Amino acid sequence: MLVLLCACAYLAAGAAEPAPALQGASRWSVASSVLLSDAATTGGELGYRLQAALTLRAQPLAQGLLLHFTLESPQLMLRGKHQNAEFLPKPSIWDSMPSSEFLAVWSEGHITEAFLDPSDPPDVLDYKKALISLFQFQVEEGERNETDVSGYCHVHYDAVSELVFRKSKMQCTWQETVDEDENDGCAERRRVVRYQLSSAGLLDTITADEVLLLRGTDRAHALKARALHMLGRAGAPAPAPASPADLAAARGRLPALQPTPLPLELRPESDDEPKESLSSALSAHRAAVEEARAGSAEAAAATLALLPAIRAATAKELTALLDHPDTDELEGLVRVLGLSGSRGAHLAARETLQLQAKEPPREHLGREYLAALAIAPQVEEFVVRDAMKLGATGGALAPAAALAAAAAARQAPHPARGALATEVKNSLTRTLSKCKEDACSAARILALGQLRRPELVELLLEHAETGARATALAAIAALRAVAKEGYYGVQRRRLEAVALGLGSPRPLAVRAAALELVLFSAAERPLSLLGVTRGLREHGPRELRRLCWLRLLQLAETRAELAMLLPSLDPRPRDWFRRAHDGRLLLHGSRY
């Protein structure tokens, strides 16, 4: 028997120490493919590939290792059957799961426990089981039994070289079906996993290749199905904690994870169930759909009750619903689709309402959908990205899509929220730089304000100072959204300069908007307003002086310090414009 050197010696002796090949933290590139082809021909494989990054932290337990997996940035790619076809990105459920964590316990080469999130879609759960199974291995030759994603398997280990060993699954039993049953329709089956160690004894690459040859009833034709997983170390991993791991503490940090058996689970087909659920939900809440615009509490409650059915429905089902000629409540239904924030609802609305068209035939419905999407309580990452792409086009709905994408980015799932908001910000700034019309710039500026990111203040101030009328007004409105606490130092002084017209000439409406923002942001520090009121007396037109005093009186009603200092903000107590700011003399008997 040929036994691998170095790292395998203690395992051959039956030691319970964890394998050095897995200890510490490691980062992996992952590429998993499923390909179908005619067994009688060469080339022409069609299928899909999932690419992702995987961080693995292996920490010692009292017995074995705690494996903490983090799957990041998964992307689904498809290819056609043409011999020269390439894999191309395809939107999928993975787009809404940019980062997910799961756990496993490794002991003497066996995965003894796995902890996954049961709320994950079935395909996602199965894929995570497959990844965990790849890290179940023995660094020694011999035969043994293992339970993994394929079921209960008899496996054989053999050494290819000092640093390469191979695991072959000879026979697997799953759901009472045995591989070698002649009635299972499989003429040929091969399951091999190849492991390679680095010169330092660390696990370096994993290649799992599974091939099935399926023959038809006439035995003349065969379909070749191949599943291939390729994992390789990539980059420098973050350091792993040196202290022993605590499984209970790890599960406490990830309460959604539950013990899960590794073998695939047989799930009954339920194609009709979503349709029945959607149909019954629509029947029960039809009034809410028809009266959604009314804004009553009953309609709002019914709409919330309808959202789960909309989120669970497929794009095909919702498209058919939107296309149905008897759908009288179309406008309300479109609004509910937007509020759902789901991928299926978005794809249905995109196709039916032609959101990407230069002149959509039902533009008003598209605006209803995007307006609802902007206030959706939870939006899938795919939907945000697609709305972002729509916002970068030249279509009639592009401005509304940009606003919806920015607002929805703040409602994306928490792990992806920051990165997604940055992605939307970068897209908006690129589109903004290409705008040649005032309306185009104004729409993107307003969308940037919806992100409410403080690093945008400088950009917004620049457009308030130099932008055309609509763009400058949008920039000031965005500044109010970005920093509700007001502006201090140089930033506030720059906004004051716009209000006072001290820089380049600005339209009166822009100066008025800037003045209102200065007053509201500085209302808690009324002494800072002395310069503004003095400048208005010296340089301000009567319209701005009247506006200033009106807003100060309103703010003083709820701010005692401002009320006390109000007389000192204007040393001319008998100024007619101050006392007649709304067209008549006010404050009879007032101390002001």
C-alpha positions as CSV (number, residue, x, y, z in Angstrom):
1,M,0.0,0.0,0.0
2,L,1.4,3.4,-1.0
3,V,0.7,6.0,1.6
4,L,1.1,9.7,1.1
5,L,4.0,11.2,3.0
6,C,4.0,14.0,5.5
7,A,0.5,15.1,6.5
8,C,-1.1,11.7,6.1
9,A,1.1,9.7,8.5
10,Y,-0.8,10.5,11.7
11,L,-4.2,9.7,10.0
12,A,-2.8,6.3,8.9
13,A,-2.0,5.6,12.5
14,G,-5.6,6.5,13.5
15,A,-4.8,9.7,15.3
16,A,-7.7,12.0,16.2
17,E,-5.8,15.2,15.5
18,P,-7.3,17.4,12.8
19,A,-5.7,17.3,9.4
20,P,-3.1,20.0,8.8
21,A,-4.4,20.2,5.2
22,L,-7.5,22.0,6.5
23,Q,-6.2,24.0,9.5
24,G,-6.4,27.8,9.5
25,A,-8.2,30.1,7.1
26,S,-8.2,29.8,3.4
27,R,-9.8,31.5,0.4
28,W,-10.9,29.6,-2.6
29,S,-12.1,30.3,-6.1
30,V,-15.0,28.1,-7.1
31,A,-16.3,27.1,-10.5
32,S,-19.1,24.5,-10.7
33,S,-20.5,23.4,-14.0
34,V,-23.3,21.1,-15.2
35,L,-23.1,20.1,-18.9
36,L,-25.3,18.0,-21.1
37,S,-24.4,16.6,-24.5
38,D,-25.2,13.8,-27.0
39,A,-23.0,10.9,-26.1
40,A,-22.6,10.0,-29.7
41,T,-21.0,13.3,-30.7
42,T,-18.1,15.4,-29.5
43,G,-18.4,19.0,-28.4
44,G,-21.8,20.8,-28.4
45,E,-22.2,20.8,-24.6
46,L,-24.8,23.1,-23.2
47,G,-25.3,23.9,-19.5
48,Y,-24.5,26.3,-16.8
49,R,-21.7,27.3,-14.5
50,L,-21.7,28.9,-11.1
51,Q,-18.7,31.0,-10.2
52,A,-18.0,32.2,-6.6
53,A,-15.5,32.9,-3.9
54,L,-15.4,30.7,-0.8
55,T,-13.7,31.5,2.5
56,L,-13.1,28.6,4.8
57,R,-12.1,28.9,8.4
58,A,-11.1,25.7,10.0
59,Q,-10.9,26.0,13.8
60,P,-10.0,23.2,16.2
61,L,-12.8,21.7,18.4
62,A,-12.3,19.2,21.3
63,Q,-12.6,16.5,18.6
64,G,-12.1,17.5,15.0
65,L,-12.6,20.9,13.3
66,L,-15.3,23.5,13.0
67,L,-15.6,24.4,9.3
68,H,-17.0,27.9,8.8
69,F,-17.9,28.5,5.1
70,T,-18.7,31.9,3.6
71,L,-19.9,31.8,0.0
72,E,-19.4,35.2,-1.7
73,S,-20.4,36.8,-5.0
74,P,-21.9,33.8,-6.7
75,Q,-22.7,34.4,-10.4
76,L,-24.7,32.1,-12.7
77,M,-23.5,31.7,-16.3
78,L,-25.1,29.8,-19.2
79,R,-23.8,28.5,-22.5
80,G,-25.6,27.1,-25.6
81,K,-24.7,24.0,-27.5
82,H,-22.7,25.6,-30.2
83,Q,-19.1,24.2,-30.1
84,N,-17.6,27.7,-29.7
85,A,-20.2,29.0,-27.3
86,E,-19.0,30.8,-24.2
87,F,-20.5,31.0,-20.8
88,L,-22.4,34.3,-20.4
89,P,-23.8,35.8,-17.2
90,K,-27.5,35.1,-16.5
91,P,-29.7,36.8,-13.8
92,S,-30.7,34.2,-11.1
93,I,-31.7,33.7,-7.5
94,W,-28.0,33.8,-6.6
95,D,-28.0,37.6,-7.4
96,S,-30.0,38.1,-4.2
97,M,-27.5,36.1,-2.1
98,P,-24.2,38.0,-2.4
99,S,-22.8,36.4,0.8
100,S,-24.0,33.5,2.9
101,E,-22.5,31.5,5.7
102,F,-22.9,27.8,6.8
103,L,-21.1,25.5,9.1
104,A,-19.9,21.9,9.3
105,V,-18.1,19.7,11.8
106,W,-15.1,17.6,10.4
107,S,-13.8,14.7,12.4
108,E,-11.2,12.1,11.3
109,G,-12.1,12.7,7.6
110,H,-15.9,12.6,8.1
111,I,-18.4,15.4,8.1
112,T,-20.4,14.6,11.2
113,E,-22.7,17.6,11.2
114,A,-23.8,20.3,8.8
115,F,-25.7,23.5,9.6
116,L,-27.6,25.3,6.9
117,D,-30.3,27.8,6.6
118,P,-33.6,25.9,5.8
119,S,-35.1,29.0,4.3
120,D,-32.7,28.9,1.4
121,P,-34.1,27.8,-1.9
122,P,-33.8,24.0,-2.5
123,D,-31.2,24.4,-5.2
124,V,-29.1,26.6,-3.0
125,L,-29.3,24.1,-0.1
126,D,-28.2,21.3,-2.4
127,Y,-25.3,23.3,-3.8
128,K,-24.0,24.1,-0.3
129,K,-24.3,20.4,0.6
130,A,-22.2,19.6,-2.4
131,L,-19.5,22.1,-1.3
132,I,-19.4,20.7,2.2
133,S,-19.1,17.1,0.8
134,L,-16.0,18.1,-1.1
135,F,-14.2,18.7,2.2
136,Q,-14.9,15.2,3.4
137,F,-11.8,13.2,2.7
138,Q,-9.1,10.9,4.1
139,V,-5.4,11.5,3.3
140,E,-4.7,7.7,3.1
141,E,-5.3,4.8,0.9
142,G,-8.1,2.3,1.5
143,E,-11.8,1.7,1.3
144,R,-14.5,3.0,3.7
145,N,-18.1,4.2,3.8
146,E,-19.1,7.9,3.8
147,T,-22.4,9.8,3.8
148,D,-22.4,12.9,1.6
149,V,-24.6,14.8,-0.9
150,S,-24.8,11.6,-3.0
151,G,-26.1,9.5,-0.2
152,Y,-24.5,6.6,1.7
153,C,-21.5,5.7,-0.4
154,H,-18.7,3.1,-0.5
155,V,-15.6,5.0,-1.5
156,H,-12.0,4.1,-2.4
157,Y,-8.9,6.3,-1.8
158,D,-5.7,5.9,-3.7
159,A,-2.6,7.9,-4.0
160,V,-1.5,9.3,-7.4
161,S,1.7,10.9,-6.1
162,E,3.2,12.2,-2.9
163,L,1.0,15.3,-3.0
164,V,-2.0,14.0,-5.0
165,F,-4.7,11.6,-3.9
166,R,-8.0,10.5,-5.3
167,K,-11.4,9.5,-4.0
168,S,-13.7,7.3,-6.1
169,K,-17.3,6.6,-5.1
170,M,-17.9,3.0,-6.0
171,Q,-21.5,2.7,-5.0
172,C,-24.0,5.1,-3.5
173,T,-27.4,4.4,-2.0
174,W,-29.9,7.3,-2.0
175,Q,-33.6,7.2,-1.3
176,E,-33.5,3.4,-1.3
177,T,-32.0,3.5,-4.9
178,V,-28.6,1.9,-5.5
179,D,-26.2,3.1,-8.1
180,E,-25.7,-0.3,-9.7
181,D,-29.4,-1.1,-10.1
182,E,-29.8,-2.0,-13.8
183,N,-33.3,-0.4,-13.7
184,D,-32.1,3.1,-12.9
185,G,-31.5,3.9,-16.6
186,C,-27.8,4.7,-16.2
187,A,-25.5,2.9,-18.5
188,E,-22.3,4.4,-17.1
189,R,-21.5,6.3,-13.9
190,R,-18.2,7.8,-12.7
191,R,-17.7,9.8,-9.5
192,V,-14.1,10.9,-8.8
193,V,-12.6,13.7,-6.6
194,R,-9.0,14.6,-7.0
195,Y,-7.2,16.4,-4.1
196,Q,-3.8,18.1,-4.4
197,L,-1.7,19.3,-1.5
198,S,0.9,22.1,-1.6
199,S,4.5,21.5,-0.7
200,A,3.7,22.8,2.8
201,G,1.0,20.0,3.2
202,L,-2.0,22.3,2.8
203,L,-5.0,21.4,0.7
204,D,-4.4,23.3,-2.5
205,T,-6.9,22.2,-5.2
206,I,-10.0,20.1,-5.4
207,T,-11.5,18.8,-8.6
208,A,-14.7,16.7,-8.5
209,D,-15.8,15.1,-11.7
210,E,-19.1,13.2,-12.0
211,V,-20.3,11.7,-15.3
212,L,-23.6,10.0,-16.0
213,L,-24.5,8.3,-19.3
214,L,-28.3,7.9,-19.6
215,R,-29.7,5.7,-22.3
216,G,-33.2,5.9,-23.7
217,T,-35.7,3.0,-23.8
218,D,-34.5,2.1,-27.3
219,R,-30.9,1.9,-26.0
220,A,-29.8,3.5,-29.3
221,H,-29.4,7.0,-28.0
222,A,-27.6,8.3,-24.9
223,L,-27.4,11.5,-23.0
224,K,-24.2,12.4,-21.3
225,A,-24.5,14.6,-18.2
226,R,-21.4,15.9,-16.4
227,A,-21.0,17.8,-13.2
228,L,-17.7,19.4,-12.5
229,H,-16.5,21.3,-9.4
230,M,-13.1,23.0,-9.4
231,L,-11.8,24.7,-6.3
232,G,-8.4,26.3,-5.9
233,R,-6.7,28.5,-3.3
234,A,-6.9,32.2,-4.3
235,G,-5.2,35.1,-2.6
236,A,-4.3,35.7,1.0
237,P,-7.0,34.7,3.5
238,A,-7.9,36.6,6.6
239,P,-6.2,35.1,9.7
240,A,-8.2,32.5,11.6
241,P,-8.6,32.7,15.4
242,A,-6.0,30.6,17.1
243,S,-8.1,29.7,20.1
244,P,-10.3,26.6,20.0
245,A,-13.7,27.1,18.4
246,D,-17.0,26.9,20.3
247,L,-19.8,25.3,18.2
248,A,-22.5,26.7,20.4
249,A,-21.1,30.2,20.1
250,A,-20.8,29.9,16.3
251,R,-24.4,28.8,16.0
252,G,-25.4,31.6,18.4
253,R,-23.9,34.1,15.9
254,L,-25.8,32.4,13.1
255,P,-29.2,31.6,14.6
256,A,-30.8,30.8,11.2
257,L,-28.6,27.8,10.7
258,Q,-30.2,24.4,11.6
259,P,-28.8,20.9,11.6
260,T,-29.3,19.5,8.1
261,P,-28.5,16.0,6.7
262,L,-26.0,16.0,3.8
263,P,-27.8,13.8,1.3
264,L,-30.1,15.4,-1.3
265,E,-33.7,15.5,-0.3
266,L,-36.5,14.3,-2.6
267,R,-39.0,17.1,-3.0
268,P,-42.4,16.5,-4.5
269,E,-43.3,18.5,-7.6
270,S,-45.6,21.4,-6.8
271,D,-46.0,23.4,-10.0
272,D,-49.7,24.1,-9.5
273,E,-49.3,25.2,-5.9
274,P,-48.1,28.8,-6.5
275,K,-50.8,29.4,-9.1
276,E,-53.5,28.3,-6.6
277,S,-52.0,30.4,-3.9
278,L,-51.7,33.4,-6.1
279,S,-55.3,32.9,-7.5
280,S,-56.8,32.5,-4.0
281,A,-54.8,35.5,-2.7
282,L,-56.0,37.7,-5.5
283,S,-59.6,36.6,-5.0
284,A,-59.4,37.3,-1.3
285,H,-57.9,40.8,-1.7
286,R,-59.3,41.9,-5.1
287,A,-60.8,45.0,-3.4
288,A,-57.4,46.0,-2.1
289,V,-55.9,45.8,-5.6
290,E,-58.8,47.9,-7.1
291,E,-58.7,50.5,-4.3
292,A,-55.0,50.6,-3.6
293,R,-54.8,54.3,-4.6
294,A,-57.5,55.2,-2.0
295,G,-55.0,54.9,0.8
296,S,-57.4,53.5,3.4
297,A,-56.2,51.4,6.3
298,E,-58.2,48.4,5.1
299,A,-56.7,48.6,1.6
300,A,-53.1,48.9,3.0
301,A,-53.7,45.9,5.3
302,A,-55.0,43.8,2.4
303,T,-52.1,44.8,0.2
304,L,-49.7,43.7,2.8
305,A,-51.5,40.3,3.0
306,L,-51.2,39.9,-0.7
307,L,-47.5,40.6,-0.9
308,P,-46.3,37.1,0.1
309,A,-48.3,35.5,-2.7
310,I,-46.8,37.9,-5.2
311,R,-43.3,37.3,-3.9
312,A,-43.8,33.5,-4.2
313,A,-45.2,33.6,-7.7
314,T,-43.0,33.1,-10.7
315,A,-42.4,35.7,-13.5
316,K,-44.3,33.5,-15.9
317,E,-47.4,33.4,-13.7
318,L,-47.3,37.2,-13.1
319,T,-46.7,37.9,-16.8
320,A,-49.8,35.9,-17.6
321,L,-51.8,37.8,-15.0
322,L,-50.7,41.2,-16.4
323,D,-51.6,40.0,-19.9
324,H,-55.0,38.7,-19.0
325,P,-57.7,40.6,-20.8
326,D,-60.1,40.5,-17.9
327,T,-57.7,42.2,-15.4
328,D,-59.7,45.3,-14.6
329,E,-57.5,46.2,-11.6
330,L,-54.3,46.4,-13.7
331,E,-53.1,49.7,-12.2
332,G,-53.4,48.5,-8.6
333,L,-51.8,45.2,-9.5
334,V,-48.8,46.9,-11.0
335,R,-48.4,48.9,-7.8
336,V,-48.5,45.7,-5.7
337,L,-45.9,44.1,-7.9
338,G,-43.6,47.1,-7.3
339,L,-44.2,46.9,-3.5
340,S,-43.2,43.2,-3.5
341,G,-39.6,44.0,-4.7
342,S,-39.3,40.4,-6.0
343,R,-37.3,39.2,-9.0
344,G,-40.4,37.5,-10.5
345,A,-42.5,40.6,-10.2
346,H,-39.8,42.8,-11.7
347,L,-39.3,40.5,-14.7
348,A,-43.0,40.4,-15.3
349,A,-43.3,44.1,-15.2
350,R,-40.3,44.6,-17.3
351,E,-41.6,42.4,-20.1
352,T,-45.2,43.4,-20.0
353,L,-44.8,47.1,-19.5
354,Q,-41.6,47.3,-21.7
355,L,-39.8,49.4,-19.1
356,Q,-36.7,49.5,-21.2
357,A,-38.4,50.9,-24.4
358,K,-37.6,54.4,-25.6
359,E,-41.4,55.2,-25.6
360,P,-43.2,52.5,-23.5
361,P,-46.8,51.9,-24.8
362,R,-48.1,52.0,-21.2
363,E,-45.8,54.6,-19.7
364,H,-48.1,55.6,-16.9
365,L,-48.2,52.0,-15.6
366,G,-44.4,51.8,-15.8
367,R,-44.2,54.9,-13.6
368,E,-46.7,53.4,-11.2
369,Y,-44.6,50.3,-10.9
370,L,-41.3,52.2,-10.4
371,A,-42.8,54.6,-7.9
372,A,-44.0,51.6,-5.8
373,L,-40.6,49.9,-6.2
374,A,-39.0,52.9,-4.7
375,I,-40.9,52.5,-1.4
376,A,-40.9,48.7,-1.3
377,P,-39.9,47.5,2.2
378,Q,-37.5,44.9,0.8
379,V,-36.0,44.6,-2.6
380,E,-34.0,41.8,-4.1
381,E,-30.5,42.6,-5.2
382,F,-31.2,41.6,-8.8
383,V,-34.1,44.0,-9.0
384,V,-31.9,46.9,-7.8
385,R,-29.3,46.2,-10.4
386,D,-31.7,45.8,-13.2
387,A,-33.4,49.1,-12.3
388,M,-30.0,50.7,-12.2
389,K,-29.3,49.5,-15.7
390,L,-32.7,50.8,-16.8
391,G,-31.8,54.2,-15.3
392,A,-28.7,54.4,-17.5
393,T,-30.6,54.0,-20.7
394,G,-32.2,56.8,-22.8
395,G,-35.8,55.5,-22.4
396,A,-38.7,57.6,-21.1
397,L,-38.7,55.7,-17.8
398,A,-35.0,56.0,-17.2
399,P,-35.2,58.9,-14.7
400,A,-37.9,57.1,-12.7
401,A,-35.9,53.8,-12.8
402,A,-32.8,55.7,-11.5
403,L,-34.7,57.1,-8.6
404,A,-36.2,53.7,-7.8
405,A,-32.8,51.9,-8.0
406,A,-31.3,54.4,-5.5
407,A,-34.2,54.3,-3.1
408,A,-34.4,50.5,-3.3
409,A,-30.6,50.1,-2.8
410,R,-31.2,51.2,0.8
411,Q,-33.7,48.4,1.3
412,A,-31.5,45.6,-0.1
413,P,-30.6,42.7,2.2
414,H,-28.2,43.9,4.8
415,P,-25.0,42.0,3.8
416,A,-25.1,43.6,0.3
417,R,-26.5,47.0,1.1
418,G,-23.3,49.0,1.3
419,A,-21.7,47.5,-1.8
420,L,-24.9,47.7,-3.8
421,A,-25.4,51.4,-2.8
422,T,-21.8,52.1,-4.0
423,E,-22.5,50.3,-7.3
424,V,-25.7,52.4,-7.8
425,K,-23.8,55.6,-6.9
426,N,-21.0,54.8,-9.4
427,S,-23.6,54.1,-12.2
428,L,-25.5,57.3,-11.5
429,T,-22.3,59.4,-11.5
430,R,-21.2,57.9,-14.8
431,T,-24.7,58.6,-16.3
432,L,-24.6,62.1,-14.9
433,S,-21.4,62.9,-16.6
434,K,-22.9,62.0,-19.9
435,C,-26.1,64.1,-19.5
436,K,-26.5,67.0,-21.9
437,E,-29.9,68.3,-20.8
438,D,-30.9,69.9,-17.6
439,A,-33.7,67.4,-17.0
440,C,-31.3,64.4,-17.4
441,S,-28.9,65.8,-14.8
442,A,-31.6,66.8,-12.4
443,A,-33.1,63.2,-12.4
444,R,-29.7,61.6,-11.6
445,I,-28.9,64.2,-8.9
446,L,-32.2,63.5,-7.2
447,A,-31.4,59.8,-7.4
448,L,-28.0,60.3,-5.8
449,G,-29.8,62.1,-3.0
450,Q,-31.9,59.0,-2.3
451,L,-28.7,57.1,-1.5
452,R,-28.1,59.5,1.5
453,R,-24.4,59.1,1.5
454,P,-22.3,61.8,3.1
455,E,-19.5,61.5,0.5
456,L,-21.9,62.9,-2.1
457,V,-22.1,66.4,-0.4
458,E,-19.2,67.9,-2.3
459,L,-20.7,66.7,-5.7
460,L,-24.1,68.0,-4.8
461,L,-22.8,71.4,-3.6
462,E,-20.9,71.8,-6.9
463,H,-24.1,71.3,-8.9
464,A,-26.0,73.7,-6.6
465,E,-23.4,76.3,-7.3
466,T,-23.0,75.9,-11.0
467,G,-25.8,73.7,-12.4
468,A,-28.7,74.8,-14.5
469,R,-31.9,75.6,-12.8
470,A,-33.5,72.2,-12.5
471,T,-30.2,70.5,-11.7
472,A,-29.4,73.1,-9.0
473,L,-32.8,72.7,-7.4
474,A,-32.4,68.9,-7.5
475,A,-29.0,69.2,-5.9
476,I,-30.4,71.3,-3.0
477,A,-33.2,68.8,-2.5
478,A,-30.7,66.0,-2.5
479,L,-28.5,67.8,0.0
480,R,-31.5,68.0,2.4
481,A,-31.9,64.2,2.0
482,V,-28.2,63.4,2.4
483,A,-27.6,65.4,5.6
484,K,-30.7,66.0,7.7
485,E,-28.5,67.3,10.5
486,G,-27.5,70.4,8.5
487,Y,-24.2,71.7,7.1
488,Y,-21.3,73.1,9.1
489,G,-18.2,75.0,8.3
490,V,-17.2,75.5,4.7
491,Q,-20.1,73.4,3.4
492,R,-22.7,75.6,5.1
493,R,-21.0,78.8,4.0
494,R,-21.0,77.6,0.4
495,L,-24.7,77.1,0.6
496,E,-25.2,80.5,2.2
497,A,-23.2,82.0,-0.7
498,V,-25.7,80.4,-3.1
499,A,-28.6,81.9,-1.2
500,L,-27.1,85.3,-1.0
501,G,-26.0,85.3,-4.7
502,L,-22.3,86.0,-3.8
503,G,-20.9,83.7,-6.4
504,S,-22.0,83.2,-10.0
505,P,-25.5,84.5,-10.7
506,R,-28.2,82.0,-9.7
507,P,-31.9,81.9,-10.5
508,L,-34.1,83.3,-7.8
509,A,-35.8,79.9,-7.3
510,V,-32.4,78.3,-6.6
511,R,-31.4,81.0,-4.1
512,A,-34.8,80.5,-2.4
513,A,-34.3,76.8,-2.1
514,A,-30.7,77.2,-0.8
515,L,-32.0,79.8,1.8
516,E,-34.7,77.5,3.1
517,L,-32.1,74.7,3.6
518,V,-29.7,77.0,5.4
519,L,-32.5,78.1,7.7
520,F,-33.7,74.6,8.5
521,S,-30.2,73.2,9.0
522,A,-29.1,76.1,11.3
523,A,-32.3,76.5,13.2
524,E,-30.8,74.8,16.3
525,R,-27.9,77.3,16.2
526,P,-29.6,80.6,15.6
527,L,-26.6,82.7,16.2
528,S,-25.1,81.3,13.0
529,L,-28.0,82.9,11.1
530,L,-26.8,86.5,11.9
531,G,-24.6,86.6,8.8
532,V,-27.4,85.3,6.6
533,T,-30.0,87.8,7.7
534,R,-27.4,90.6,7.5
535,G,-26.5,89.6,4.0
536,L,-30.1,89.5,2.9
537,R,-30.6,93.0,4.1
538,E,-27.6,94.1,2.1
539,H,-27.9,92.0,-1.0
540,G,-31.2,90.1,-1.0
541,P,-34.3,90.9,-3.1
542,R,-37.5,91.6,-1.2
543,E,-38.8,88.1,-2.1
544,L,-36.0,86.4,-0.3
545,R,-36.3,88.7,2.7
546,R,-40.0,87.9,3.0
547,L,-39.3,84.2,2.6
548,C,-36.5,84.3,5.3
549,W,-38.7,85.9,7.8
550,L,-41.7,83.6,7.1
551,R,-39.5,80.5,7.7
552,L,-37.9,82.0,10.8
553,L,-41.3,82.6,12.3
554,Q,-42.4,79.1,11.6
555,L,-39.3,77.6,13.0
556,A,-39.5,79.7,16.2
557,E,-42.8,78.2,17.1
558,T,-41.0,74.9,18.1
559,R,-37.5,76.3,19.0
560,A,-37.4,78.4,22.1
561,E,-33.8,79.6,21.6
562,L,-34.6,80.8,18.1
563,A,-37.7,82.6,19.4
564,M,-35.7,84.5,22.0
565,L,-33.1,85.5,19.4
566,L,-35.5,86.3,16.6
567,P,-35.6,90.1,17.2
568,S,-31.8,90.3,17.0
569,L,-31.8,88.6,13.7
570,D,-33.4,91.7,12.1
571,P,-32.5,95.0,13.9
572,R,-35.2,96.9,12.0
573,P,-38.3,96.0,13.9
574,R,-40.6,98.2,11.8
575,D,-39.4,96.8,8.5
576,W,-42.6,96.7,6.4
577,F,-41.6,93.7,4.5
578,R,-40.9,91.8,7.6
579,R,-44.3,92.6,9.1
580,A,-46.1,92.0,5.9
581,H,-44.3,88.8,4.7
582,D,-47.5,87.2,3.7
583,G,-49.2,90.3,2.2
584,R,-50.7,91.7,5.4
585,L,-49.5,93.1,8.7
586,L,-49.1,90.3,11.3
587,L,-48.3,89.7,14.9
588,H,-50.7,92.2,16.4
589,G,-49.3,92.8,19.9
590,S,-46.5,90.5,19.2
591,R,-43.1,91.2,20.8
592,Y,-41.6,90.6,17.4
